[in-house]
Amino acid sequence: YPEFFVPEEVRESYNNSFVGRGLMAYMKYNKDKEEYVPLDSVAKVLGYRYIFDDVHYTVTLSAVDSYYTFTMNQNKYEMTDGAYAQLSKPTGYMNTLYIPSKDSEEIYSIKAGYIDNTDYAILITKGVESRANELLALLKEG
């Protein structure tokens, strides 16, 4: 990885700000030109329980008072109240279910950050995006 200089005041202010839940790298899923996010990583970032049903090819993400169930190759998902909502495109599968980034952003406030010229991406929460923009602004000033 290339090294670059980070001013002391920036380092102190942002020390460990990207550690822990909120930043997660993963392998890109390229079903089409759409960006996707893996549901197992979304669950880790949010602290949700991840339940994979290999008989029905479903993934359920559950929290204390809510759940969402997604099915492989389907463009709808079940919500806590038993109602179904539409995804912009069907889910994909590559060792876990993937959903389109724009749907993940709408449902969970998490989106994909595809890294150019690599096979990798990161999940971007609103908190990570905000901190990254603040850090970028500080680096541009210094």
N, C-alpha and C positions, 0 to 999 in steps of 0.2 A: 504494500500500500504506500502511496506517496505520502511523504511527510510535509507538513506546512506549519508555519509559525502561527500560534494563537496567543495573543496578548494575555499577560497575567490576569488582568481584571476580568477578561472574558472567561478564562479557564476557571477562576474562582467562582464566578457567577453561575457557570453551567456545569460545574463538576458533578458528574453522575446524573445529570438531568435526562439522559437518554438510556439509563440503565433500568432494568425491571420491566414491568408490564408497560406497553405503549410502543415498543419498537420490536418488530419481528421480521426477520428475513425469510424468504421462501423461494422455491423454484417456480418460475413463470409457467403458466398454463396457456398455451397458444392455440385455442380452439379455432379462433378466427382473429381478426384484428382487435377484438375487444380485450380489455384488461380484466383479469379475474383475480379473486382472492380465495385462499383455501380456508374452509370452515374450521379445521382443527386449530389453525393459527389465530383466527378470529376468537375462538373460544378461549385460548390461552391469554390473549391480550385483555379480554373482557372479564376473565375469571369465571366463565360459564362452564358448565359440564358438557362434555362432548360425548355423544352416544352414537356409535355406528352400528347399524343393523345390517349385517352382511347377507341376510336372507332377503330382505326387501329393498336393499340398496338405498337406505335412508340415513340421514344424519339429523339428529336432534341436538340443538343447543339449548340448554335450559339454565335458568337462574332460579332464585327462590320463588318468584311470583310470575314468571313468564317462560314460554318456550317457543321455538320455531323449528319446524321439521321440513327438511328439504329432501327431495327424491332425485336420484340420478336420472339425467336426461329429461327432466321435467322443467317447465317454465312457470311453475306455481309452487307455493309453500304454504304450510299450515301454521296458523298463529295460535296463541294461547286460548282464544275464545272459540277455537274450532273452525273459524272462517279461513278461507284461502285467499291469498293475494298473488298477483302476477309478478314474475320476474321479467326483465327486459329480454332475456335469452335463456335457453335451458341451462341447467347446471352441467358441469363437466366433471370428469373423474380422472385423477392421476394420484393414486395412493390415498386420496381423500376427496371429498366433494369440493368443487370450486363453484362460486357464484360470481356473476359479473360485478365488477368494482362499483359501478353506478348504483346497483341494487344494495350492495353492502354499505355504501355511503348513506343511502336513504334509510336502511333498516338499523344499522349499528353505528353510523357516523365514523366508519373506517373505510379508507380507500386504498387502492393499489398505487405503489410508486415503482413503476418499471424502470430498471436501471439499464440505460442504453448499452448496446454491444455486449450484453451478458445474458445469462440464463436466469438471472435473479431479479427479485423485486422485494420491496418492503411494504409492510402494512403501515399506513399513515393514519394515526388518530388525530383529532383536532388539536389535542395537547401537543403532540409531537410536531405537527405542522406549525403551530404557533411558536413553539420554542425554536424550531429550525429557522423560521423567518426572523425571529429576534436575533439569533446568533448570526445569521447572514448580514443583517443590518449592522451589527456591531463590528463584524469583520470588515465590512465596506468602509466604515468610519475610520478604523484604525489603520 
